[in-house]
Amino acid sequence: MRTASHDTQECAHCHRKPATVVNRPCGHRWLCDSCTTTDRQRNGNICPAPECGEPSEITAVSIINPKLTCDIC
């Protein structure tokens, strides 16, 4: 279950992989690459964050340091 207070870096769907896909322009990072593919096939190009749902493009980020929280750099 996803909540609006999702503050961990794990995938909000599978909870097994890090959330590595950033939705632009909103900046939400909720899903891993595998779950993003499935979610976009089902729901189209919208942000999966429940409080958002806006049209978005995606950017994959590399997780070098899992404690790093900056989605921009």
KOLKE-235465 format. One record per residue (C-alpha): residue number from 1; x, y, z; residue in three letters. Coordinates in Angstrom, 1 decimal, m for minus. Each point is the difference from the previous one (the first is absolute). Last residue first. Example, Ala and Ser with C-alpha at 12.3 -4.5 7.8 and 13.67 -1.06 7.14 Angstrom:
REM KOLKE-235465
<r 2 <13.7 m1.1 7.1> SER>
<r 1 <m1.4 m3.4 0.7> ALA>
REM end
This chain:
REM KOLKE-235465
<r 73 <22.3 15.5 m8.9> CYS>
<r 72 <m3.7 0.8 m0.1> ILE>
<r 71 <m1.7 m2.8 2.0> ASP>
<r 70 <2.1 0.8 3.2> CYS>
<r 69 <m0.6 m2.7 2.6> THR>
<r 68 <3.4 m1.6 0.4> LEU>
<r 67 <m0.3 m2.7 2.6> LYS>
<r 66 <0.0 m2.7 m2.7> PRO>
<r 65 <3.4 1.2 m1.2> ASN>
<r 64 <0.7 m0.7 m3.7> ILE>
<r 63 <m3.6 m0.5 m1.0> ILE>
<r 62 <m0.1 0.9 m3.7> SER>
<r 61 <m3.0 2.0 m1.0> VAL>
<r 60 <m2.6 m0.8 m2.7> ALA>
<r 59 <m1.9 2.9 m1.5> THR>
<r 58 <m3.7 m0.1 m0.7> ILE>
<r 57 <m2.4 2.2 m1.9> GLU>
<r 56 <m3.1 1.2 1.7> SER>
<r 55 <m3.7 0.6 m0.2> PRO>
<r 54 <m1.4 0.8 3.5> GLU>
<r 53 <m1.3 m2.7 2.4> GLY>
<r 52 <1.3 2.0 3.0> CYS>
<r 51 <m1.3 m0.8 3.5> GLU>
<r 50 <0.0 m3.8 m0.8> PRO>
<r 49 <3.5 0.1 m1.3> ALA>
<r 48 <0.0 m2.2 m3.2> PRO>
<r 47 <0.9 3.0 m2.3> CYS>
<r 46 <m1.8 m0.4 m3.3> ILE>
<r 45 <1.2 m1.3 m3.4> ASN>
<r 44 <m2.5 m2.8 m0.5> GLY>
<r 43 <m1.9 m1.9 2.8> ASN>
<r 42 <0.5 m3.7 m0.8> ARG>
<r 41 <3.1 0.0 m2.2> GLN>
<r 40 <1.4 2.9 2.1> ARG>
<r 39 <m0.4 m2.0 3.3> ASP>
<r 38 <1.6 m3.1 m1.5> THR>
<r 37 <3.1 1.9 m1.2> THR>
<r 36 <0.2 2.0 3.2> THR>
<r 35 <m0.1 m3.2 2.0> CYS>
<r 34 <3.0 m1.3 m1.8> SER>
<r 33 <2.0 3.3 0.2> ASP>
<r 32 <m0.6 0.4 3.8> CYS>
<r 31 <m2.9 2.1 1.1> LEU>
<r 30 <m0.9 3.1 2.1> TRP>
<r 29 <2.3 2.9 m0.9> ARG>
<r 28 <m2.0 3.2 m0.3> HIS>
<r 27 <1.7 2.9 m1.8> GLY>
<r 26 <m3.1 1.8 m1.3> CYS>
<r 25 <1.5 0.9 m3.4> PRO>
<r 24 <0.9 m2.8 m0.4> ARG>
<r 23 <m0.5 m3.4 1.6> ASN>
<r 22 <3.2 m1.5 1.5> VAL>
<r 21 <0.7 m3.7 m0.4> VAL>
<r 20 <2.4 m1.7 2.4> THR>
<r 19 <m2.2 m1.1 2.9> ALA>
<r 18 <2.3 m2.6 1.5> PRO>
<r 17 <m1.0 m3.6 m0.4> LYS>
<r 16 <m1.9 m2.5 2.2> ARG>
<r 15 <m3.0 2.0 1.2> HIS>
<r 14 <m2.0 m1.1 m3.0> CYS>
<r 13 <m2.3 2.9 m0.4> HIS>
<r 12 <1.3 3.0 1.9> ALA>
<r 11 <3.6 m0.7 m1.2> CYS>
<r 10 <2.5 0.7 2.7> GLU>
<r 9 <1.4 3.4 0.7> GLN>
<r 8 <m2.0 0.7 3.1> THR>
<r 7 <m2.2 3.0 0.6> ASP>
<r 6 <m3.5 m1.1 m1.1> HIS>
<r 5 <m2.1 2.5 1.9> SER>
<r 4 <m2.8 0.1 m2.6> ALA>
<r 3 <m0.5 m3.7 0.5> THR>
<r 2 <0.4 m3.0 m2.3> ARG>
<r 1 <m1.3 m3.4 0.9> MET>
REM end
